[in-house]
């Protein structure tokens, strides 16, 4: 499986949506931009509404709340995860990744360009804060 890589330093939400819908980054970015969603907008760092709206625009349903992460085996088969969660000046920041469980097993699709491999199974190295369930059907 080829993971779609974010083309902008702050494009992890757009790339995660692209990984969920299986469309190129540029196509999903263009759709996001048409909706007024830009990777350079720093409000994206601490708001989940943008990624939910983009998923909806592309025909994908997502849960309306962030669900606290407990254990990897309690995740749904498809979810957006917040990792690298931290706060700065009272604002929340995180990196979006996609958790996927299928016949091949569980994996995380991480769009970060600096990684040697973007399909991750090093679950112990990631510390999710919460997740959003995603339903493509």
C-alpha positions in Angstrom: 0.0 0.0 0.0 1.3 3.4 -1.0 0.7 6.0 1.6 0.0 9.5 0.4 2.6 11.9 1.7 1.8 15.4 2.8 3.2 18.0 0.4 3.2 20.8 3.0 4.7 20.8 6.5 1.2 21.3 7.9 -0.7 19.2 5.5 -1.2 16.1 7.6 -5.0 16.5 7.8 -5.3 16.9 4.1 -3.0 13.9 3.5 -4.9 11.8 6.0 -8.2 12.5 4.2 -6.4 11.6 0.9 -5.3 8.3 2.5 -8.8 7.5 3.6 -10.5 8.3 0.2 -7.6 7.0 -1.9 -7.2 10.1 -4.0 -4.1 12.2 -4.7 -3.0 14.8 -2.3 -3.3 17.6 -4.9 -6.9 16.6 -5.6 -7.9 16.6 -2.0 -6.0 19.8 -1.3 -7.8 21.5 -4.2 -11.2 20.4 -2.8 -10.1 21.6 0.7 -9.0 25.0 -0.7 -12.3 25.4 -2.5 -14.0 24.9 0.9 -11.7 27.6 2.4 -9.4 25.0 4.1 -5.7 25.7 3.7 -2.8 23.8 5.3 -1.2 27.1 6.2 -4.1 28.1 8.4 -2.9 27.7 12.0 -6.4 27.2 13.3 -6.3 23.7 11.7 -3.8 22.8 14.4 -6.4 22.8 17.1 -9.8 22.2 15.5 -11.2 18.9 14.2 -14.1 20.4 12.3 -12.1 21.1 9.2 -11.1 17.5 8.6 -14.6 16.3 9.4 -16.1 18.8 6.9 -13.6 17.7 4.2 -14.4 14.0 4.8 -18.1 14.8 4.5 -17.5 16.7 1.3 -15.8 13.6 -0.1 -18.7 11.3 0.9 -17.2 9.9 4.1 -18.9 9.8 7.5 -17.0 10.4 10.7 -18.0 10.5 14.4 -18.9 13.9 15.7 -16.8 13.6 18.8 -13.2 12.8 19.7 -13.0 9.5 21.6 -10.2 9.2 24.1 -7.7 6.6 23.1 -7.4 3.6 25.4 -5.9 0.6 23.6 -5.0 -0.2 20.0 -7.3 -3.2 19.9 -10.2 -1.1 21.0 -10.0 1.2 17.9 -12.5 0.8 15.1 -11.3 -0.6 11.8 -10.7 2.9 10.4 -10.0 6.0 12.4 -8.2 9.3 12.4 -5.7 9.5 15.3 -4.1 12.5 17.0 -0.5 11.7 17.8 2.2 14.1 19.0 -0.4 15.9 21.0 0.8 18.9 23.0 -0.3 22.3 24.1 1.3 25.6 23.5 -0.1 28.8 24.9 -3.3 27.1 25.9 -3.9 25.7 22.4 -3.9 22.1 21.4 -1.7 20.8 18.6 -1.3 17.3 17.1 -0.3 15.3 14.0 -3.1 13.5 12.1 -2.5 9.8 11.1 -4.9 7.1 9.9 -5.4 3.8 11.7 -6.5 1.0 9.5 -7.3 -2.6 10.4 -7.9 -5.1 7.5 -7.2 -8.6 6.5 -3.5 -7.8 6.4 -3.6 -6.6 10.1 -3.4 -3.3 11.8 -1.3 -0.4 10.7 -1.0 3.4 10.9 -0.7 5.5 7.7 1.5 8.4 8.6 1.9 11.0 5.9 5.0 12.7 7.4 7.6 13.3 4.6 10.6 12.8 6.9 9.8 9.1 7.8 11.7 6.3 6.1 8.5 4.2 6.0 5.0 5.7 6.1 3.1 2.4 6.9 3.8 2.1 10.6 3.4 -0.8 13.0 5.5 0.6 15.8 2.5 1.2 18.0 4.5 1.5 21.2 6.3 4.6 19.7 3.0 6.5 19.0 1.0 8.0 21.8 -2.5 8.8 20.5 -4.5 11.2 22.6 -7.9 10.5 20.9 -9.5 9.3 17.7 -12.3 10.0 15.3 -14.1 7.0 13.9 -14.4 7.0 10.1 -17.0 5.0 8.1 -16.4 4.9 4.3 -19.6 3.0 3.6 
